[in-house]
Amino acid sequence: MRSVSNEEGFALPSVLMLMLILTLLAMSVLLMQHLRRMQAVMDVARVRADLAAQSGIARALSEPSSGRGIRTYQFADSSVAVVRTRPWGLLTLAESEGRASRAHASRTALLGASPPECYRYALTFANPSRQLILTGSATIAGDLALGSMGATVGTLPGERQPRQLPVAGSVHRGSASFLPPFEARAMGSAFASFDVFLGGQLPASVSGNSAVHTVDLNAIADSVEIAFMQGDVHISQRLIRRQHPLEVYVQGDLDIVGGSVIEGLVAFYVTGSARVSCGALSENIVLMCGGSATIDSGVVMRGQVIAPSITVGPDAKLRYPSALCSREIAGVRSPRKIDLLRRSRTEGMVILLRSRSGTASMDIVAVDREATVFGAIHAEGAVTLDGEVEGTALFEDLFFYQAPTSYHGWMRSGRIDRSSLPEGFAVPPALSPGKGEVMLWL
């Protein structure tokens, strides 16, 4: 007799189950390898996109532009960079988008330029009719570029007379006939929209939904690039722009009050006066005014301040790459001045532009005895230099008043040290047609 086993027919399902398990395991391994490969491909693509974005900035540096523009660059690895440039105060703002396969990367930078050759001097005194006279505690470390009158020491009541010329460097007499000029087209592009606004018209860049009228900057979307505000504006909120630049046109006065935070790509164009109050945090802003601009005592900020009259209060600090620029406003006859008060420190450029009307007798940059400029003073006019310059100074006259006499060509307590300025220092593109430089990655 044949016995029937309870396990009859179990072998086939067992084999099928084993094959199913092995198949699922093999598919899992293959899927994991595929996902890892895809992840590696995407990582490589992201790196290529980021490198393309950076390379786009580098290519833009070799092709300086004074206005707005969009350029597309194709690279050997098939990656692409689309670079958008625009004037941003005295500098150039470059926004680069790198593309590789399906990966995208963005880079934003403020661009400047390598300094002109004359910036290698500690002092360039471009006044052929005046002699440089040093007295008191005035000292200069570095070479001098002077007019045909040369340099000497002088006697001033209340100040000691140096026994010899207090200059640690060479004196190049007759080599400073003029200051390096700012390129007119680039400067015109920097101020064009603001000058149109001062004339009572809207800037030409306004189109579609890119501009809004508002009373609250926080209420506007990130896609909005231009905002208009009327009356005396007090900004006390937090405003951060990392990706899309925001231009704010103010018909009136502006006060950035204590406790406010403004970071990133924000530019203010103000028809009246402007103030940055103590306790406000401002990073990389542009502040362009038709009236006076005041940086209160104790303010720490980074940005560009452009106005006819600028005052930097005691203990204020403007970090590199900042710029102070006094320019003439059409129809405004008041004297232009940049006042750097005691213990203030300005890192970057201090610029006094030439008066187009030719009446520059009262235009001046005044550096207090305890104030410091790290970078350069470039004045197409006179400078009262009692403080310290860690870098270079270029101007057409020295001036101070000590009752009852005005002294031209004299420096009584100023200190200039060219060796303190690092090699990477850059200037606005309008000042040098040479090699471009990235001043700040944003």
BELLINPE-V780657 format. One record per helix or strand. SS is the DSSP state (hx for helix, st for strand). FROM is the first residue (numbers start at 1). LEN is the number of residues. If there is no record, write none. Layout:
ss = [SS	SS]
from = [FROM	FROM]
len = [LEN	LEN]
//
This chain:
ss = [hx	st	st	st	st	hx	st	st	st	st	st	st	st	st	st	hx	hx	st	hx	st	st	st	st	st	st	st	st	st	st	st	st	st	st	st	st	st	st	st	hx	st	hx	st]
from = [10	69	80	91	103	117	123	132	139	144	151	156	159	167	171	184	208	211	217	226	233	238	254	261	274	281	292	300	309	317	337	345	364	372	388	405	410	415	418	426	429	436]
len = [52	6	9	10	12	4	3	3	3	3	3	1	1	2	3	15	3	3	3	5	3	14	3	10	3	9	4	8	4	10	4	8	4	14	15	4	2	3	3	2	3	6]
//
